[in-house]
């Protein structure tokens, strides 16, 4: 086979093996799994997640996932645990140990130590009759037929199974806790993900200019206002500062293309009387959704009484990383 054929056949074989492995995990969502989740949920301590080798990397990931979804957790490397780090484990903590074989030397030392401390041990292993499985108070079984690499050696399908079952554990706990998008935002205040959940239009529009004219303002002066405020548009308001319409630079170009005499025109003569608006209390991501749906680059911001507050622009959303 040439290189292309080797790549294609190996990649598709890998995905087929890992898909089969994930399908086989359905049987692991049993009464033992449910009892394990309930015990973690009811625990007054933390979940200490441990492993060695590639399992340790998966353990780090699940500890991070648990912390971000409302379940206090920490990672403890199994090799370091038997050389002093076992002191991280407190009286009420549960210990989740990941090991493909359940027979690794470090695991054989660590598991009895955890039990001697009086902590409950949750074992995640592909071998239901392994040392780890026998030592565990709860067994999370991750059966695999084979690894996905051509030599059946590299941790591939086994770590995929661990990752998936750990995610099932975390999402089950999330559901039990009634963990909402608002809760999620508290744990993810940074980055685009967090901003989608908490950043509001009110956080953005005050940074922009606030162009406005009145209905009787001449079109000449309206153009000067648009030019001075650099937003390519201006709101048209009444004396109570309530929004009445919008004039955009596109409107002006189309008028000039028609050869119209603009000297006698007022703002009210050319404005759109029903512009796209958004409440200042809305999430910024809602502004993005509106802009995309209507193929526009900015929205007029108003309060619930319809008072004009300013503009939110596509560039604001780009600057905040929402796009």
C-alpha positions, 0 to 999 in steps of 0.5 A: 500500500502507498502512504495514502492507503496506509493512512486511510486504512489505519485511521478508519480502523482506529475509529471503528475500534474506538467506536466499538469500545464506546458502544460496549461501555453501555453495559457499564452504566449499571447499578454499581455505576449509579451507586457510585455516582450517588456516593460521590454526590452525597459525600462531604469530601472531595474526589481524589483522582489518581492513576499512572502513565496515560491513565494519569493524564486522563485522571488530570482531565477528569479532575478538571472537568469535575471541578468545573461542573460543581464537584470538588476534585483534585489530581494525585499521581499514583507514583507520587502518592506512595512517596508522600503525596498520599497526605493530600487525601483527607478523612472524608475524601473518596479516591478514584483510581484509573488503571487499564490492567488494575495490576500496576505495581504502584496501584498494588501499593496504593490501593491497600494504603487508601483502604487502610486510611478508611477512605472508599476506593473507586476503581476504574479498570478494564479487568473486572477480576484485577487486583484494583477491582477486588480492592475497590468499594465501587468498580467502574468497568471499562472493557476493551477488546483491543487497543486501536494501534496496529500493534495492540499496545499503545493506550488508545481505546482504553484511554478513550473508554476511561475518558468517556466513562469519566465524562458520564460520571461528571455529567451525571453528578452535574445533573444531580446537582441541577448545575445551571448555565449560570453556575457554569459561568461562575466557574468559567469567568475567563475566555469566550465560553464564560463570556457567552454566559455572563457578558451583557450588552450593558458591558459593551455599548458604553465604550462606543460613541452615542450618535443621535439626532432629532427628527427635525435635524437637517440631513446635513447635520445628521451626516456630520453627527455620523461622521463625528461619531464614526459608527456609520449610523445615527439614532433618531430620537424624540425630546424624551430620548425615546428611539424613533428611527435610524439613519445609516451610511447605506441609506445616504449612499442610496439617496445620492445614487438616485441624484436626490437633492438632500438640502431640504431633507430632515432626519425624519424624512430618511430614517428607518422607523423600525430599527433592529434593537436589543435591550441593554440587559440581554447577553452579548451572545444574543446581540451576535445572534441577531446580527448574524440572523439579519446580516447587520453589523450593529444594533441600537441599544435601548432600555425596557422603556425604549430609551436610546442608550447607544450602539453595540457593534460587531467589532465589540463582540470580536474584541471580546472573543465571542467570534 
